[in-house]
Amino acid sequence: MNWDELYAERARLMKTSEIREFFKLTEQPEIMSFAGGFPSAEFFPMEKVSEVMDELITQEGRSALQYGPTEGNVELRKYLAAKMTREGVPAGVDNILITNGSQQGMDLLSKVFVNPGDVVIVEEPGYVGGLGAVHNYQAERLPVPLDAEGLQTDLLAARLRKLKMEGRTPKFAYIVPNFQNPTGICMSFERRKKILELAREYNFLLIEDNPYGEIRFEGEPVQSIKSMDTEGRVIYLGSFSKTFIPGIRVGWLVADESLIQKIACAKQATDLCSNSLGQRMACRFADSGYIDHHVSTLSERYKAKRDLMLSCMDKYFPAGVTWTVPEGGFFIWVTLPEGMNARALLLKSIERKVAYVDGAGFFVNGNGKNTARFAFSEACPDKISRGITILGKLMHEEMNIYSYPEQVEGLAL
Ligand SMILES: Cc1ncc(COP(=O)(O)O)c(C=O)c1O
């Protein structure tokens, strides 16, 4: 079959992310991998899950194995409405839609809002799953660079003015304000306020994706953008993947009731409903207060991994290499000296059994060739220390070559 001839136009654009392809290579057990942004499976509360699963099947097995409402399990939605309200986002059950992870939220929002050619503002660098979701619906992605305070709203304002002169308005901006994937950066309160003001002024929506916000190691939590929203302009995505377990695929979307109904129509055609068993399990864990307790222990345990990775980077990475110091989440963003190629370095480091993700895949326009994402979430302490030490040595070797180009040929021989 000549599939290419048969594909819809949008399907021709769909590509598997290079980053995910690389994971296959890096997921071999002998590799010290900082590539995948997975939670640590060692932190999954296995015994408790087994106990609750038993109870669930005994007490409500038949309904837990049945289809459920498209909007999601009503008890879970009630819990999430109360949680969002506690967090400064007044919400009722009708403002909550359960999704198969927040990734599905991004897909459904793109399905509902994006016409081919619509402009969508994205972070640069940005989360590949978000970049991919809007791309699959033929959006034109407009990247706006980040700095230490998150998305640079002055640059955004300039781009919005230019777009306006062309008679165009973005449909929405997709942002991850807390411990962003891939940089670990937390957007400042001022920038959050500013982006909401710009969204009002230029009339676009904001999608606030917050899977990492609760995994905070230090510093004060910053108010969500949704909590400052008085018009329903911000759509919030939450997830149990990082605070509990990703395998149940339970996330949620918070929005105006009428939008929730529209998204439910879109979801009906996608999957009818989210995982009934997983939702009931999440509900039992959340409602009993277990997840809140679990998150606080997780934060301590992930902090230990972050501290270890940072201290190894301090010790072993050469001068000229810089990195972010995230106050939470899973990721450290590394910048190599200008002109050094993170992909070329990765290929060599894989030979020494160490892996990370080079940064170019997080950029829409092929920038960021000297950047890389390091996840400290999954690797065990031993792999973190050994891996970063080996990589530090490799960087020293590479940078000598870089600093003394006349030696390159000699060494290649
Ligand atoms: C920023 C961001 N959003 C969404 C997701 C997807 O999470 P979920 O498992 O809830 O679909 C991830 C996963 O890594 C992520 O980093």
The ligand as an SDF file (V2000), in Angstrom:
LIG
                    3D

 16 16  0  0  0  0  0  0  0  0999 V2000
    4.6940   19.3580   30.7780 C   0  0  0  0  0  0  0  0  0  0  0  0
    4.0250   18.0460   30.6420 C   0  0  0  0  0  0  0  0  0  0  0  0
    2.7150   18.0030   30.3570 N   0  0  0  0  0  0  0  0  0  0  0  0
    2.0730   16.8450   30.2270 C   0  0  0  0  0  0  0  0  0  0  0  0
    2.7230   15.6430   30.3660 C   0  0  0  0  0  0  0  0  0  0  0  0
    1.9460   14.3850   30.1860 C   0  0  0  0  0  0  0  0  0  0  0  0
    1.5530   13.8590   31.3770 O   0  0  0  0  0  0  0  0  0  0  0  0
    0.3470   12.8710   31.5740 P   0  0  0  0  0  0  0  0  0  0  0  0
    0.9370   11.5930   32.0220 O   0  0  0  0  0  0  0  0  0  0  0  0
   -0.5180   13.5130   32.5870 O   0  0  0  0  0  0  0  0  0  0  0  0
   -0.3600   12.7330   30.2550 O   0  0  0  0  0  0  0  0  0  0  0  0
    4.0810   15.6200   30.6640 C   0  0  0  0  0  0  0  0  0  0  0  0
    4.7890   14.3420   30.7840 C   0  0  0  0  0  0  0  0  0  0  0  0
    5.9640   14.2230   30.8560 O   0  0  0  0  0  0  0  0  0  0  0  0
    4.7490   16.8630   30.8040 C   0  0  0  0  0  0  0  0  0  0  0  0
    6.0600   16.9280   31.0810 O   0  0  0  0  0  0  0  0  0  0  0  0
  1  2  1  0
  2  3  1  0
  2 15  2  0
  3  4  2  0
  4  5  1  0
  5  6  1  0
  5 12  2  0
  6  7  1  0
  7  8  1  0
  8  9  2  0
  8 10  1  0
  8 11  1  0
 12 13  1  0
 12 15  1  0
 13 14  2  0
 15 16  1  0
M  END
$$$$
